Amino acid sequence: MAVGIDLGSRTIKLAVIRDGKVVEQRLVESGFDPCAQALGMIEKYGTQKIVATGYGRHLAREHFAHEVITEIKAHALGARYFFPLCRTVIDIGGQDSKVISLDKSGRVSNFQMNDKCAAGTGRFLEIMAASLGFRLNDFGTAALQSKTEAAINSMCTVFAESEVISMKNRGIPAMDIARGVHHSVVNRLVSMLERLGYNEEIVFSGGVARNPCIGHMLQEYFGDRAQIVLPESPDLAGAIGAALYGNR
């Protein structure tokens, strides 16, 4: 048995693997003290092997993890757990977004990563949702209800937020602006995918995969060229990948 823990900027995810199968999984808010949260989550597993990944993996290594792996490797392993033949993975978390290419055996062969700013990440969507008065969980649904898109020209979070506020003040409907925000994120993902290349099945993992508008817009763009598929628990894919690595 092995325990995988993914310490993200917003949430901490845990998965337990026994004999190659997920037997337990949990997700909690990171809170003010993510290390204490993580320690509380793993307490009952005693001496079981713990593999950490995510934004706080190095903190985990200092305090409790036996091994750490990168988010890229963790999400690749997690994606293959759900879709054994997949060769392309998108992972969007709170602080970065990634597009990962895998070889036939499931090993990472190449990747593109946006980690220089919040643009195109969960944090970007969170800030834009707050600026428009939406709860984050409702933001994607609201964007899907619009038939008109208000174009967002800047992907810098600060400048994009200024654009959003300016549009609001000009009376542009919030749902139209929301659709434009989502489209700007999708455009960035598409650029990464086109540069890296993709296969017929694109696995979308990470917390942002639960946003219905992002997946819908990606599928709309690719049409028959590729199918966007989501794991059963997209935000737990990294933790599952970490646990699989520990259970190898």
Solvent accessible surface area in square Angstrom, and as a share of the most:
residue,aa,sasa,rsa
1,M,70,0.31
2,A,1,0.01
3,V,0,0.00
4,G,0,0.00
5,I,0,0.00
6,D,9,0.05
7,L,3,0.02
8,G,17,0.17
9,S,40,0.26
10,R,103,0.37
11,T,21,0.12
12,I,0,0.00
13,K,18,0.08
14,L,0,0.00
15,A,0,0.00
16,V,2,0.01
17,I,0,0.00
18,R,114,0.42
19,D,129,0.67
20,G,34,0.33
21,K,133,0.56
22,V,38,0.22
23,V,73,0.42
24,E,53,0.24
25,Q,77,0.34
26,R,100,0.36
27,L,75,0.37
28,V,36,0.21
29,E,103,0.46
30,S,7,0.04
31,G,51,0.49
32,F,215,0.90
33,D,73,0.38
34,P,44,0.28
35,C,15,0.09
36,A,53,0.41
37,Q,70,0.31
38,A,0,0.00
39,L,75,0.37
40,G,48,0.46
41,M,7,0.03
42,I,14,0.07
43,E,135,0.61
44,K,144,0.61
45,Y,19,0.07
46,G,57,0.55
47,T,134,0.78
48,Q,63,0.28
49,K,67,0.28
50,I,7,0.04
51,V,0,0.00
52,A,0,0.00
53,T,0,0.00
54,G,1,0.01
55,Y,143,0.55
56,G,16,0.16
57,R,47,0.17
58,H,91,0.41
59,L,62,0.31
60,A,0,0.00
61,R,130,0.47
62,E,133,0.60
63,H,107,0.48
64,F,29,0.12
65,A,12,0.09
66,H,108,0.48
67,E,49,0.22
68,V,31,0.18
69,I,11,0.05
70,T,64,0.37
71,E,33,0.15
72,I,22,0.11
73,K,87,0.37
74,A,0,0.00
75,H,9,0.04
76,A,2,0.02
77,L,58,0.29
78,G,0,0.00
79,A,0,0.00
80,R,44,0.16
81,Y,66,0.25
82,F,50,0.21
83,F,45,0.19
84,P,89,0.56
85,L,153,0.76
86,C,1,0.01
87,R,72,0.26
88,T,0,0.00
89,V,0,0.00
90,I,0,0.00
91,D,3,0.02
92,I,0,0.00
93,G,22,0.21
94,G,20,0.19
95,Q,74,0.33
96,D,14,0.07
97,S,1,0.01
98,K,1,0.01
99,V,0,0.00
100,I,0,0.00
101,S,18,0.12
102,L,5,0.02
103,D,48,0.25
104,K,168,0.71
105,S,81,0.52
106,G,12,0.12
107,R,182,0.66
108,V,53,0.30
109,S,72,0.47
110,N,82,0.42
111,F,91,0.38
112,Q,54,0.24
113,M,72,0.32
114,N,11,0.06
115,D,75,0.39
116,K,183,0.78
117,C,60,0.36
118,A,25,0.19
119,A,1,0.00
120,G,2,0.01
121,T,0,0.00
122,G,10,0.09
123,R,103,0.38
124,F,0,0.00
125,L,4,0.02
126,E,38,0.17
127,I,36,0.18
128,M,0,0.00
129,A,1,0.01
130,A,77,0.60
131,S,17,0.11
132,L,14,0.07
133,G,71,0.68
134,F,45,0.19
135,R,171,0.63
136,L,57,0.28
137,N,130,0.66
138,D,54,0.28
139,F,0,0.00
140,G,2,0.02
141,T,66,0.38
142,A,9,0.07
143,A,0,0.00
144,L,54,0.27
145,Q,110,0.49
146,S,4,0.03
147,K,189,0.80
148,T,85,0.49
149,E,69,0.31
150,A,13,0.10
151,A,64,0.50
152,I,19,0.10
153,N,135,0.69
154,S,24,0.16
155,M,40,0.18
156,C,53,0.32
157,T,17,0.10
158,V,104,0.60
159,F,129,0.54
160,A,0,0.00
161,E,57,0.25
162,S,63,0.41
163,E,37,0.16
164,V,0,0.00
165,I,76,0.39
166,S,48,0.31
167,M,15,0.07
168,K,82,0.35
169,N,121,0.62
170,R,156,0.57
171,G,60,0.58
172,I,48,0.24
173,P,77,0.48
174,A,35,0.27
175,M,75,0.33
176,D,22,0.11
177,I,0,0.00
178,A,0,0.00
179,R,38,0.14
180,G,2,0.01
181,V,0,0.00
182,H,0,0.00
183,H,64,0.29
184,S,9,0.06
185,V,0,0.00
186,V,4,0.02
187,N,76,0.39
188,R,73,0.27
189,L,2,0.01
190,V,14,0.08
191,S,51,0.33
192,M,6,0.03
193,L,0,0.00
194,E,81,0.36
195,R,153,0.56
196,L,29,0.14
197,G,32,0.30
198,Y,60,0.23
199,N,54,0.28
200,E,132,0.59
201,E,54,0.24
202,I,0,0.00
203,V,0,0.00
204,F,0,0.00
205,S,0,0.00
206,G,4,0.04
207,G,40,0.39
208,V,14,0.08
209,A,3,0.03
210,R,140,0.51
211,N,18,0.09
212,P,63,0.40
213,C,0,0.00
214,I,0,0.00
215,G,14,0.13
216,H,88,0.39
217,M,7,0.03
218,L,0,0.00
219,Q,60,0.27
220,E,112,0.50
221,Y,96,0.37
222,F,2,0.01
223,G,38,0.36
224,D,157,0.81
225,R,119,0.44
226,A,5,0.04
227,Q,109,0.48
228,I,20,0.10
229,V,18,0.10
230,L,78,0.39
231,P,5,0.03
232,E,150,0.67
233,S,9,0.06
234,P,4,0.02
235,D,16,0.08
236,L,12,0.06
237,A,0,0.00
238,G,0,0.00
239,A,0,0.00
240,I,1,0.00
241,G,0,0.00
242,A,0,0.00
243,A,0,0.00
244,L,38,0.19
245,Y,44,0.17
246,G,11,0.10
247,N,46,0.24
248,R,173,0.63
